[in-house]
Amino acid sequence: MTSRKPCINVNTATYSGKELSPLHYGLSAEGYEVDTVMEGYDKLLWITKIKNNRKVWIRYSVPNRMAHEPQEKEDYEANKTEKQETVKEKETKITEENQEIPIVVCMPTEKNVMKPAVEEKKLTAYNMFLTYRLQELKKHYSTMNVTKTNKEVFTEVVKQWKALDKKSEEYTSIMKAAEDYSKFTKS
């Protein structure tokens, strides 16, 4: 005899009752649309996402408004009340075998959430060398009508980097050309 019970909303899914997500109440993520937000057993918000071709509950952290955004106080209050009216759905109680389950509130998520700016990668000598030599070899092979895959060209460039003496004049001249190339491609 197993301790898992079938979910309320999807008969093929099961739950143990030890989960912290809404699955604790027998509410499978499969029964909801992607990006549905609900409160879990741990009193935190959970959202449905797709992982490995299955819908699962994932903890949801509400994105905070950026501090430097200027906004009038009146506009803020108006938007706040509008969002509160559109976000809350009708609250319902679900009962199973005379066991009362807490109220679940569904909220749609914001689709256009601003993501933090990605820091620009530090431009190292190795990165400059790779980009410069990759482009150089690709041009060289295309003029000679030689077909090589990107992987083959990349392995060749890595071998060149390993074989290159970092204190030689050849290295300094290549790095000077690579720096000029990287400045040219950025602008």
MODELLER restraints for C-alpha pairs under 7 A, 6 or more apart:
rsr = mdl.restraints
at = mdl.atoms
rsr.add(forms.Gaussian(group=physical.xy_distance, feature=features.Distance(at['CA:3:A'], at['CA:16:A']), mean=6.31, stdev=0.5))
rsr.add(forms.Gaussian(group=physical.xy_distance, feature=features.Distance(at['CA:4:A'], at['CA:14:A']), mean=5.90, stdev=0.5))
rsr.add(forms.Gaussian(group=physical.xy_distance, feature=features.Distance(at['CA:4:A'], at['CA:15:A']), mean=5.33, stdev=0.5))
rsr.add(forms.Gaussian(group=physical.xy_distance, feature=features.Distance(at['CA:4:A'], at['CA:16:A']), mean=4.63, stdev=0.5))
rsr.add(forms.Gaussian(group=physical.xy_distance, feature=features.Distance(at['CA:5:A'], at['CA:14:A']), mean=5.26, stdev=0.5))
rsr.add(forms.Gaussian(group=physical.xy_distance, feature=features.Distance(at['CA:5:A'], at['CA:15:A']), mean=5.49, stdev=0.5))
rsr.add(forms.Gaussian(group=physical.xy_distance, feature=features.Distance(at['CA:5:A'], at['CA:16:A']), mean=6.32, stdev=0.5))
rsr.add(forms.Gaussian(group=physical.xy_distance, feature=features.Distance(at['CA:6:A'], at['CA:12:A']), mean=6.68, stdev=0.5))
rsr.add(forms.Gaussian(group=physical.xy_distance, feature=features.Distance(at['CA:6:A'], at['CA:13:A']), mean=5.80, stdev=0.5))
rsr.add(forms.Gaussian(group=physical.xy_distance, feature=features.Distance(at['CA:6:A'], at['CA:14:A']), mean=4.28, stdev=0.5))
rsr.add(forms.Gaussian(group=physical.xy_distance, feature=features.Distance(at['CA:6:A'], at['CA:15:A']), mean=6.43, stdev=0.5))
rsr.add(forms.Gaussian(group=physical.xy_distance, feature=features.Distance(at['CA:7:A'], at['CA:13:A']), mean=5.58, stdev=0.5))
rsr.add(forms.Gaussian(group=physical.xy_distance, feature=features.Distance(at['CA:7:A'], at['CA:14:A']), mean=5.16, stdev=0.5))
rsr.add(forms.Gaussian(group=physical.xy_distance, feature=features.Distance(at['CA:7:A'], at['CA:15:A']), mean=6.31, stdev=0.5))
rsr.add(forms.Gaussian(group=physical.xy_distance, feature=features.Distance(at['CA:7:A'], at['CA:26:A']), mean=4.42, stdev=0.5))
rsr.add(forms.Gaussian(group=physical.xy_distance, feature=features.Distance(at['CA:7:A'], at['CA:27:A']), mean=5.91, stdev=0.5))
rsr.add(forms.Gaussian(group=physical.xy_distance, feature=features.Distance(at['CA:7:A'], at['CA:28:A']), mean=6.15, stdev=0.5))
rsr.add(forms.Gaussian(group=physical.xy_distance, feature=features.Distance(at['CA:8:A'], at['CA:26:A']), mean=5.34, stdev=0.5))
rsr.add(forms.Gaussian(group=physical.xy_distance, feature=features.Distance(at['CA:8:A'], at['CA:27:A']), mean=6.01, stdev=0.5))
rsr.add(forms.Gaussian(group=physical.xy_distance, feature=features.Distance(at['CA:9:A'], at['CA:27:A']), mean=5.96, stdev=0.5))
rsr.add(forms.Gaussian(group=physical.xy_distance, feature=features.Distance(at['CA:9:A'], at['CA:28:A']), mean=6.53, stdev=0.5))
rsr.add(forms.Gaussian(group=physical.xy_distance, feature=features.Distance(at['CA:9:A'], at['CA:31:A']), mean=5.85, stdev=0.5))
rsr.add(forms.Gaussian(group=physical.xy_distance, feature=features.Distance(at['CA:10:A'], at['CA:28:A']), mean=6.39, stdev=0.5))
rsr.add(forms.Gaussian(group=physical.xy_distance, feature=features.Distance(at['CA:10:A'], at['CA:30:A']), mean=6.98, stdev=0.5))
rsr.add(forms.Gaussian(group=physical.xy_distance, feature=features.Distance(at['CA:10:A'], at['CA:31:A']), mean=5.95, stdev=0.5))
rsr.add(forms.Gaussian(group=physical.xy_distance, feature=features.Distance(at['CA:13:A'], at['CA:28:A']), mean=6.62, stdev=0.5))
rsr.add(forms.Gaussian(group=physical.xy_distance, feature=features.Distance(at['CA:15:A'], at['CA:23:A']), mean=6.40, stdev=0.5))
rsr.add(forms.Gaussian(group=physical.xy_distance, feature=features.Distance(at['CA:15:A'], at['CA:24:A']), mean=6.78, stdev=0.5))
rsr.add(forms.Gaussian(group=physical.xy_distance, feature=features.Distance(at['CA:15:A'], at['CA:26:A']), mean=6.13, stdev=0.5))
rsr.add(forms.Gaussian(group=physical.xy_distance, feature=features.Distance(at['CA:17:A'], at['CA:24:A']), mean=4.53, stdev=0.5))
rsr.add(forms.Gaussian(group=physical.xy_distance, feature=features.Distance(at['CA:17:A'], at['CA:25:A']), mean=6.79, stdev=0.5))
rsr.add(forms.Gaussian(group=physical.xy_distance, feature=features.Distance(at['CA:18:A'], at['CA:24:A']), mean=6.08, stdev=0.5))
rsr.add(forms.Gaussian(group=physical.xy_distance, feature=features.Distance(at['CA:20:A'], at['CA:40:A']), mean=5.96, stdev=0.5))
rsr.add(forms.Gaussian(group=physical.xy_distance, feature=features.Distance(at['CA:20:A'], at['CA:41:A']), mean=4.96, stdev=0.5))
rsr.add(forms.Gaussian(group=physical.xy_distance, feature=features.Distance(at['CA:20:A'], at['CA:42:A']), mean=5.32, stdev=0.5))
rsr.add(forms.Gaussian(group=physical.xy_distance, feature=features.Distance(at['CA:21:A'], at['CA:40:A']), mean=4.29, stdev=0.5))
rsr.add(forms.Gaussian(group=physical.xy_distance, feature=features.Distance(at['CA:21:A'], at['CA:41:A']), mean=5.74, stdev=0.5))
rsr.add(forms.Gaussian(group=physical.xy_distance, feature=features.Distance(at['CA:21:A'], at['CA:46:A']), mean=6.44, stdev=0.5))
rsr.add(forms.Gaussian(group=physical.xy_distance, feature=features.Distance(at['CA:21:A'], at['CA:57:A']), mean=6.48, stdev=0.5))
rsr.add(forms.Gaussian(group=physical.xy_distance, feature=features.Distance(at['CA:22:A'], at['CA:38:A']), mean=6.91, stdev=0.5))
rsr.add(forms.Gaussian(group=physical.xy_distance, feature=features.Distance(at['CA:22:A'], at['CA:39:A']), mean=6.54, stdev=0.5))
rsr.add(forms.Gaussian(group=physical.xy_distance, feature=features.Distance(at['CA:22:A'], at['CA:40:A']), mean=4.30, stdev=0.5))
rsr.add(forms.Gaussian(group=physical.xy_distance, feature=features.Distance(at['CA:22:A'], at['CA:41:A']), mean=6.15, stdev=0.5))
rsr.add(forms.Gaussian(group=physical.xy_distance, feature=features.Distance(at['CA:24:A'], at['CA:41:A']), mean=6.35, stdev=0.5))
rsr.add(forms.Gaussian(group=physical.xy_distance, feature=features.Distance(at['CA:25:A'], at['CA:101:A']), mean=6.72, stdev=0.5))
rsr.add(forms.Gaussian(group=physical.xy_distance, feature=features.Distance(at['CA:29:A'], at['CA:48:A']), mean=5.88, stdev=0.5))
rsr.add(forms.Gaussian(group=physical.xy_distance, feature=features.Distance(at['CA:29:A'], at['CA:55:A']), mean=5.46, stdev=0.5))
rsr.add(forms.Gaussian(group=physical.xy_distance, feature=features.Distance(at['CA:29:A'], at['CA:56:A']), mean=5.22, stdev=0.5))
rsr.add(forms.Gaussian(group=physical.xy_distance, feature=features.Distance(at['CA:29:A'], at['CA:57:A']), mean=5.91, stdev=0.5))
rsr.add(forms.Gaussian(group=physical.xy_distance, feature=features.Distance(at['CA:30:A'], at['CA:55:A']), mean=5.29, stdev=0.5))
rsr.add(forms.Gaussian(group=physical.xy_distance, feature=features.Distance(at['CA:34:A'], at['CA:48:A']), mean=5.13, stdev=0.5))
rsr.add(forms.Gaussian(group=physical.xy_distance, feature=features.Distance(at['CA:34:A'], at['CA:49:A']), mean=5.47, stdev=0.5))
rsr.add(forms.Gaussian(group=physical.xy_distance, feature=features.Distance(at['CA:35:A'], at['CA:47:A']), mean=5.60, stdev=0.5))
rsr.add(forms.Gaussian(group=physical.xy_distance, feature=features.Distance(at['CA:35:A'], at['CA:48:A']), mean=5.06, stdev=0.5))
rsr.add(forms.Gaussian(group=physical.xy_distance, feature=features.Distance(at['CA:35:A'], at['CA:49:A']), mean=6.15, stdev=0.5))
rsr.add(forms.Gaussian(group=physical.xy_distance, feature=features.Distance(at['CA:35:A'], at['CA:108:A']), mean=6.87, stdev=0.5))
rsr.add(forms.Gaussian(group=physical.xy_distance, feature=features.Distance(at['CA:35:A'], at['CA:109:A']), mean=6.18, stdev=0.5))
rsr.add(forms.Gaussian(group=physical.xy_distance, feature=features.Distance(at['CA:36:A'], at['CA:47:A']), mean=5.36, stdev=0.5))
rsr.add(forms.Gaussian(group=physical.xy_distance, feature=features.Distance(at['CA:36:A'], at['CA:48:A']), mean=5.46, stdev=0.5))
rsr.add(forms.Gaussian(group=physical.xy_distance, feature=features.Distance(at['CA:36:A'], at['CA:106:A']), mean=6.59, stdev=0.5))
rsr.add(forms.Gaussian(group=physical.xy_distance, feature=features.Distance(at['CA:36:A'], at['CA:107:A']), mean=6.48, stdev=0.5))
rsr.add(forms.Gaussian(group=physical.xy_distance, feature=features.Distance(at['CA:36:A'], at['CA:108:A']), mean=5.90, stdev=0.5))
rsr.add(forms.Gaussian(group=physical.xy_distance, feature=features.Distance(at['CA:37:A'], at['CA:45:A']), mean=6.43, stdev=0.5))
rsr.add(forms.Gaussian(group=physical.xy_distance, feature=features.Distance(at['CA:37:A'], at['CA:46:A']), mean=5.45, stdev=0.5))
rsr.add(forms.Gaussian(group=physical.xy_distance, feature=features.Distance(at['CA:37:A'], at['CA:47:A']), mean=4.31, stdev=0.5))
rsr.add(forms.Gaussian(group=physical.xy_distance, feature=features.Distance(at['CA:37:A'], at['CA:48:A']), mean=6.74, stdev=0.5))
rsr.add(forms.Gaussian(group=physical.xy_distance, feature=features.Distance(at['CA:37:A'], at['CA:106:A']), mean=5.46, stdev=0.5))
rsr.add(forms.Gaussian(group=physical.xy_distance, feature=features.Distance(at['CA:37:A'], at['CA:107:A']), mean=5.22, stdev=0.5))
rsr.add(forms.Gaussian(group=physical.xy_distance, feature=features.Distance(at['CA:37:A'], at['CA:108:A']), mean=6.43, stdev=0.5))
rsr.add(forms.Gaussian(group=physical.xy_distance, feature=features.Distance(at['CA:38:A'], at['CA:45:A']), mean=5.47, stdev=0.5))
rsr.add(forms.Gaussian(group=physical.xy_distance, feature=features.Distance(at['CA:38:A'], at['CA:46:A']), mean=5.27, stdev=0.5))
rsr.add(forms.Gaussian(group=physical.xy_distance, feature=features.Distance(at['CA:38:A'], at['CA:47:A']), mean=6.44, stdev=0.5))
rsr.add(forms.Gaussian(group=physical.xy_distance, feature=features.Distance(at['CA:38:A'], at['CA:104:A']), mean=6.25, stdev=0.5))
rsr.add(forms.Gaussian(group=physical.xy_distance, feature=features.Distance(at['CA:38:A'], at['CA:105:A']), mean=5.73, stdev=0.5))
rsr.add(forms.Gaussian(group=physical.xy_distance, feature=features.Distance(at['CA:38:A'], at['CA:106:A']), mean=5.17, stdev=0.5))
rsr.add(forms.Gaussian(group=physical.xy_distance, feature=features.Distance(at['CA:38:A'], at['CA:107:A']), mean=6.90, stdev=0.5))
rsr.add(forms.Gaussian(group=physical.xy_distance, feature=features.Distance(at['CA:39:A'], at['CA:45:A']), mean=4.43, stdev=0.5))
rsr.add(forms.Gaussian(group=physical.xy_distance, feature=features.Distance(at['CA:39:A'], at['CA:46:A']), mean=5.93, stdev=0.5))
rsr.add(forms.Gaussian(group=physical.xy_distance, feature=features.Distance(at['CA:39:A'], at['CA:104:A']), mean=6.12, stdev=0.5))
rsr.add(forms.Gaussian(group=physical.xy_distance, feature=features.Distance(at['CA:39:A'], at['CA:105:A']), mean=6.66, stdev=0.5))
rsr.add(forms.Gaussian(group=physical.xy_distance, feature=features.Distance(at['CA:40:A'], at['CA:46:A']), mean=6.27, stdev=0.5))
rsr.add(forms.Gaussian(group=physical.xy_distance, feature=features.Distance(at['CA:45:A'], at['CA:59:A']), mean=6.12, stdev=0.5))
rsr.add(forms.Gaussian(group=physical.xy_distance, feature=features.Distance(at['CA:45:A'], at['CA:60:A']), mean=5.35, stdev=0.5))
rsr.add(forms.Gaussian(group=physical.xy_distance, feature=features.Distance(at['CA:46:A'], at['CA:57:A']), mean=5.90, stdev=0.5))
rsr.add(forms.Gaussian(group=physical.xy_distance, feature=features.Distance(at['CA:46:A'], at['CA:58:A']), mean=5.37, stdev=0.5))
rsr.add(forms.Gaussian(group=physical.xy_distance, feature=features.Distance(at['CA:46:A'], at['CA:59:A']), mean=4.40, stdev=0.5))
rsr.add(forms.Gaussian(group=physical.xy_distance, feature=features.Distance(at['CA:46:A'], at['CA:60:A']), mean=4.88, stdev=0.5))
rsr.add(forms.Gaussian(group=physical.xy_distance, feature=features.Distance(at['CA:47:A'], at['CA:57:A']), mean=5.51, stdev=0.5))
rsr.add(forms.Gaussian(group=physical.xy_distance, feature=features.Distance(at['CA:47:A'], at['CA:58:A']), mean=5.31, stdev=0.5))
rsr.add(forms.Gaussian(group=physical.xy_distance, feature=features.Distance(at['CA:47:A'], at['CA:59:A']), mean=6.20, stdev=0.5))
rsr.add(forms.Gaussian(group=physical.xy_distance, feature=features.Distance(at['CA:47:A'], at['CA:60:A']), mean=5.56, stdev=0.5))
rsr.add(forms.Gaussian(group=physical.xy_distance, feature=features.Distance(at['CA:48:A'], at['CA:55:A']), mean=6.17, stdev=0.5))
rsr.add(forms.Gaussian(group=physical.xy_distance, feature=features.Distance(at['CA:48:A'], at['CA:56:A']), mean=5.47, stdev=0.5))
rsr.add(forms.Gaussian(group=physical.xy_distance, feature=features.Distance(at['CA:48:A'], at['CA:57:A']), mean=4.76, stdev=0.5))
rsr.add(forms.Gaussian(group=physical.xy_distance, feature=features.Distance(at['CA:48:A'], at['CA:58:A']), mean=6.24, stdev=0.5))
rsr.add(forms.Gaussian(group=physical.xy_distance, feature=features.Distance(at['CA:49:A'], at['CA:55:A']), mean=5.47, stdev=0.5))
rsr.add(forms.Gaussian(group=physical.xy_distance, feature=features.Distance(at['CA:49:A'], at['CA:56:A']), mean=5.58, stdev=0.5))
rsr.add(forms.Gaussian(group=physical.xy_distance, feature=features.Distance(at['CA:49:A'], at['CA:57:A']), mean=6.52, stdev=0.5))
rsr.add(forms.Gaussian(group=physical.xy_distance, feature=features.Distance(at['CA:49:A'], at['CA:58:A']), mean=6.78, stdev=0.5))
rsr.add(forms.Gaussian(group=physical.xy_distance, feature=features.Distance(at['CA:50:A'], at['CA:56:A']), mean=6.14, stdev=0.5))
rsr.add(forms.Gaussian(group=physical.xy_distance, feature=features.Distance(at['CA:87:A'], at['CA:107:A']), mean=5.17, stdev=0.5))
rsr.add(forms.Gaussian(group=physical.xy_distance, feature=features.Distance(at['CA:87:A'], at['CA:108:A']), mean=6.39, stdev=0.5))
rsr.add(forms.Gaussian(group=physical.xy_distance, feature=features.Distance(at['CA:88:A'], at['CA:105:A']), mean=6.70, stdev=0.5))
rsr.add(forms.Gaussian(group=physical.xy_distance, feature=features.Distance(at['CA:88:A'], at['CA:106:A']), mean=6.65, stdev=0.5))
rsr.add(forms.Gaussian(group=physical.xy_distance, feature=features.Distance(at['CA:88:A'], at['CA:107:A']), mean=6.06, stdev=0.5))
rsr.add(forms.Gaussian(group=physical.xy_distance, feature=features.Distance(at['CA:89:A'], at['CA:105:A']), mean=6.45, stdev=0.5))
rsr.add(forms.Gaussian(group=physical.xy_distance, feature=features.Distance(at['CA:89:A'], at['CA:106:A']), mean=6.03, stdev=0.5))
rsr.add(forms.Gaussian(group=physical.xy_distance, feature=features.Distance(at['CA:91:A'], at['CA:103:A']), mean=6.27, stdev=0.5))
rsr.add(forms.Gaussian(group=physical.xy_distance, feature=features.Distance(at['CA:91:A'], at['CA:104:A']), mean=6.44, stdev=0.5))
rsr.add(forms.Gaussian(group=physical.xy_distance, feature=features.Distance(at['CA:91:A'], at['CA:105:A']), mean=5.98, stdev=0.5))
rsr.add(forms.Gaussian(group=physical.xy_distance, feature=features.Distance(at['CA:92:A'], at['CA:103:A']), mean=5.94, stdev=0.5))
rsr.add(forms.Gaussian(group=physical.xy_distance, feature=features.Distance(at['CA:92:A'], at['CA:104:A']), mean=6.80, stdev=0.5))
rsr.add(forms.Gaussian(group=physical.xy_distance, feature=features.Distance(at['CA:93:A'], at['CA:101:A']), mean=6.55, stdev=0.5))
rsr.add(forms.Gaussian(group=physical.xy_distance, feature=features.Distance(at['CA:93:A'], at['CA:102:A']), mean=6.65, stdev=0.5))
rsr.add(forms.Gaussian(group=physical.xy_distance, feature=features.Distance(at['CA:93:A'], at['CA:103:A']), mean=5.37, stdev=0.5))
rsr.add(forms.Gaussian(group=physical.xy_distance, feature=features.Distance(at['CA:94:A'], at['CA:100:A']), mean=6.79, stdev=0.5))
rsr.add(forms.Gaussian(group=physical.xy_distance, feature=features.Distance(at['CA:94:A'], at['CA:101:A']), mean=5.72, stdev=0.5))
rsr.add(forms.Gaussian(group=physical.xy_distance, feature=features.Distance(at['CA:95:A'], at['CA:101:A']), mean=5.89, stdev=0.5))
rsr.add(forms.Gaussian(group=physical.xy_distance, feature=features.Distance(at['CA:128:A'], at['CA:178:A']), mean=5.64, stdev=0.5))
rsr.add(forms.Gaussian(group=physical.xy_distance, feature=features.Distance(at['CA:128:A'], at['CA:179:A']), mean=6.65, stdev=0.5))
rsr.add(forms.Gaussian(group=physical.xy_distance, feature=features.Distance(at['CA:128:A'], at['CA:182:A']), mean=6.69, stdev=0.5))
rsr.add(forms.Gaussian(group=physical.xy_distance, feature=features.Distance(at['CA:129:A'], at['CA:175:A']), mean=6.58, stdev=0.5))
rsr.add(forms.Gaussian(group=physical.xy_distance, feature=features.Distance(at['CA:129:A'], at['CA:178:A']), mean=5.89, stdev=0.5))
rsr.add(forms.Gaussian(group=physical.xy_distance, feature=features.Distance(at['CA:130:A'], at['CA:157:A']), mean=6.63, stdev=0.5))
rsr.add(forms.Gaussian(group=physical.xy_distance, feature=features.Distance(at['CA:132:A'], at['CA:178:A']), mean=5.26, stdev=0.5))
rsr.add(forms.Gaussian(group=physical.xy_distance, feature=features.Distance(at['CA:132:A'], at['CA:181:A']), mean=6.61, stdev=0.5))
rsr.add(forms.Gaussian(group=physical.xy_distance, feature=features.Distance(at['CA:133:A'], at['CA:157:A']), mean=6.48, stdev=0.5))
rsr.add(forms.Gaussian(group=physical.xy_distance, feature=features.Distance(at['CA:134:A'], at['CA:153:A']), mean=6.87, stdev=0.5))
rsr.add(forms.Gaussian(group=physical.xy_distance, feature=features.Distance(at['CA:134:A'], at['CA:154:A']), mean=6.70, stdev=0.5))
rsr.add(forms.Gaussian(group=physical.xy_distance, feature=features.Distance(at['CA:134:A'], at['CA:157:A']), mean=6.66, stdev=0.5))
rsr.add(forms.Gaussian(group=physical.xy_distance, feature=features.Distance(at['CA:141:A'], at['CA:147:A']), mean=6.87, stdev=0.5))
rsr.add(forms.Gaussian(group=physical.xy_distance, feature=features.Distance(at['CA:164:A'], at['CA:171:A']), mean=6.78, stdev=0.5))
rsr.add(forms.Gaussian(group=physical.xy_distance, feature=features.Distance(at['CA:165:A'], at['CA:171:A']), mean=6.69, stdev=0.5))
